[in-house]
Amino acid sequence: MIHHYFKTSLRYLIRFKGYTLLNIIGLALGIAVVIIIMLWIIDEFTFDHYNEHFSDIYRVLQEEHRADRTINSAVTPTPLGPLLVEKLPEVLAFSRYGTFVGEVLLRQGERAFFELRGAYVDPDFFDIFTLPVLMGKKESFFPDRFSVVITRSMAAKYFGSEEAYGKIILLENFCELTVTGIIEDVPEHSHLQFDFLVPFELYDQWGVDLQDWANAWSYTYLLLDEEVDITEMEFKINKLQETFNPEQKNEFYLQPLGKIHLFSNLYGDYPAVLGDIKYIYIFGFIAFFILIIACINFINLATACSLKRAREVGLRKIMGSSRKQLVTQFLLETIIISCIALLLALVLVELFLPFFRILSRKDLSLELVNPYAILLLISITLITGLLAGSYPAFFISGYSPGITIKGKQNSGKGRYGLRRFLVIFQFIISISLLICTGVVYGQLDYIRNKDLGFDSDYIVRLQCRPGLYRTYETFKERLLKNPDIINVTSTGWLEQPVNMPEEAVNWEGKAAEQTVSINGQYIGFDYFRTLNIDILQGRTFSREISSDVTSAFIINESALRVMGFASPLGKRISLYGKEGEIIGVVRDYHAHSLHQEIKPLIITINDQSYPVYIYIKINPERIRGSISFINEEWDRIIPDFPFEYHFLDEMLNDYYKNENQIGMIFGFFAILAIIVSCLGLFGLATFATESRAKEIGMRKVVGASVTTLIWLLSRQFARWTLIASVFAWIGAYFVMKNWLNNFAYKTDLDPLLFVAATSFSLFIALVSVSFHTLKAATANPVKVLKYE
Amino acid sequence: MLKLNGIFKYYSTKFLRTYVLRDVSLEIKEGEFVTVMGPSGAGKSTLLYILGMLESIDDGEYFYRDYPVHEFNEKKRTDLHKHEIGFVFQQYHLIDELTVYENIEMPLLYQKVKSTDRKSMVCDMLDRFNIVGKKDLFPNQLSGGQQQLVGIARAIIAKPSLLLADEPTGNLNSEQGCEIMELFTKLNKNGTTIIQVTHSEEKAAYGKRIINLLDGRIVS
């Protein structure tokens, strides 16, 4: 019997190639999207799972209570780790993890590269995290502070085919590190990404006091006993702090390793390495919706086709088929289709993946699929088949054979209603996705074109190196001799303003109870001129006035508002122990990304450290010449360091790379959703015109023109699109309103965008139905009428 | 063999109830060859489908060999009719996706006949109707007369006691039509009860009894 069903189904599918193809392509697209998103989600959820001790690794976090807010940070004081392992037996091992600031130069003979991915760790790091060792013993990785452990690719990069073990690598051209171990490359699914590791003690070399509780810029990882109770642990840690660091009011707590990648968004976290659970939900929903769209198509097309099958069903009933047998037959048919769709989907996934890899910046592949995923996939396919097949199966098998055999169908209102509902639902999803894509792009465009209050164009950014720290002024002078170099300035380690603790800021007439969050920024001379920031009152810092280095401040408009000075110039102010007076007020500028509001800002000359980042404004018409000139001057002063530069505006764009990515992914899925919906519409149009063939024939006989007929047939699709638009508008409005709240500065939701999404869908809908309506409207009416 | 008592059949719309059959009573004995005649819309086909248990009745009683069909649900009716009744249609109604062989075989599949038995029964039929050479063709590769032969072969393969024919010759030319009617006569002689619907006086003459329907009532 099954054999018989198979045969009939296959022959039927082949006979109606068009429908079959539409069905399969639509469903395959839906399944392909689900697979791609599933791969992405699997990838996101398997972060750090490679660690053997996965469930026993924790990161210490701290909660810092400031006057007007609480800061949760991922970085903790350096003395904490050693203290915990010493005092608490449940702590089996600890390791701190501190990154280098900016890029560092590593050199081995002629091979010298700037490296970003390096870290300072404690010896137990290799016991906590699972890192296969290729050379050396992990117990003796760090015999002294001048050691370095490198990854396999790093070894290949610096030593080629030569043996790297035991050789010397030069750090920043002066510090010799011995390669004491080689490990396998860090898995991509690790929230920590590094190419080389040096002992945490190496910080001593730079004069850092690791016993100082104020040094909180590294992570602290703990390996805990399996049995341990986390709440109790946290209590003990805080208790310890009371004894050893009584002044601090911070509270520590523990974060399991599994929560770091997707659920962490703390001060000091690397956003680049971290995922966001929010996007997992969003894309999970999108996958679900696109699959639903595809299923809806399937149901719609199958019910439409059922008219062709009605006679067969009636006949089979007359031949003695039970309803159950008919249902089985139809379900089998849809399952065959969905299985073929699954195969095609796998092919589509392979086709889409290279593109999606670029979009998601992940090395996704079908190999990620594990047995659970395969099971899930097969269930999705079967459920889709059953779901899509069940409606037509039960529906058609319920036909009364006496009626269907005569070639008439009972076109009940309910069926039509359901189909209309399904199509409208599809369009709600597609139009919403379109609007969302539009809003994301609109916001990105707004960001790109927003006046930041400063001019980041044609500014070359360099990072200072040893040898240039002291000679920066000479370097600057020599650069400025070239007329194409318009201005040069510098910043300290911190390029951007940082939030200042409450007690670090004070000004004349500040009320004791006034608590505001104030930012501070340390800059070099000519900063405002180079970045073209307007001075509203007073003057900028001057090299000629010696007190400008030691006791002068400039504030921005927001700070002026907060401080409430009528005439700010000359007012006394203090920042972290530096006292002086206000010499100028600048226009507010966006020193951070547009996610954040402009804060009150106090700016002073960087008198605490060497210049670290150098900004050079160059002549827009002589970019290449200017850069090679800068390069020559660089080589003249520090030839040992390769010349490397960035453009400031490109770096600023990096703030929005998540949004850029989301925009592209949204667009990708919106297009897919529209394609799938249109496939469905195309099929439905066939159905609609066929079922109205007689009506069309009669209208033609009594003199209807082709245009009126096309309008007659398209009208309902147009109406459906419009109804769907209303819902999509409302849905997209709320979702995007919410999304835009991520930005302190945002574009308005443009009503035109909503109209455009609807018009586009309307256009696409009418184009996809026009093929059939045209055919029906121009057909010879005699044929239809005679047949009927 | 079967007996109808005061059958009513109607279709209802919101405002209107249209009667197709009104108070039809009728008895047919084993081995009869009955012709139902009447103008278009008289309810002939509906009567035939009711007799064939494909349509339910709205009022009245229908006994088939003492089974109270009017009390049966769909499943029970199907079980009864698939062993007892064969159908022949004016439009042949073969399944386009199945070959001649498979079309004839289909009722046996639903009656769960074993594969070897099925094979010999179908071959028997093909032989008897002289269409062995056509067994692998699809319906649209056959002439109308040939298609109707296949339709009849399919209707009688399970050896039904009652054969219902809805204008079996309506789409055939006169020569093919006569052939089919000869075949019916032969089947009837071998014991099959036949009820046919027709417009043609000539075809009606093959039957032994004529029932005339007008506006849903039996007039003679």
Chai-1 contact restraints between the chains, C-beta under 6 A:
chainA,res_idxA,chainB,res_idxB,connection_type,confidence,min_distance_angstrom,max_distance_angstrom,comment,restraint_id
A,M1,B,L109,contact,1.0,0.0,6.0,A-B,restraint_1
A,H4,B,L109,contact,1.0,0.0,6.0,A-B,restraint_2
A,T8,B,E97,contact,1.0,0.0,6.0,A-B,restraint_3
A,R11,B,E97,contact,1.0,0.0,6.0,A-B,restraint_4
A,Y12,B,E97,contact,1.0,0.0,6.0,A-B,restraint_5
A,E312,B,I95,contact,1.0,0.0,6.0,A-B,restraint_6
A,L315,B,H93,contact,1.0,0.0,6.0,A-B,restraint_7
A,I318,B,F87,contact,1.0,0.0,6.0,A-B,restraint_8
A,M319,B,M106,contact,1.0,0.0,6.0,A-B,restraint_9
A,M319,B,P107,contact,1.0,0.0,6.0,A-B,restraint_10
A,M319,B,Y110,contact,1.0,0.0,6.0,A-B,restraint_11
A,G320,B,K82,contact,1.0,0.0,6.0,A-B,restraint_12
A,G320,B,P107,contact,1.0,0.0,6.0,A-B,restraint_13
A,G320,B,Y110,contact,1.0,0.0,6.0,A-B,restraint_14
A,S321,B,Y110,contact,1.0,0.0,6.0,A-B,restraint_15
A,S322,B,T78,contact,1.0,0.0,6.0,A-B,restraint_16
A,P401,B,L54,contact,1.0,0.0,6.0,A-B,restraint_17
A,G402,B,Y49,contact,1.0,0.0,6.0,A-B,restraint_18
A,G402,B,L54,contact,1.0,0.0,6.0,A-B,restraint_19
A,G402,B,E55,contact,1.0,0.0,6.0,A-B,restraint_20
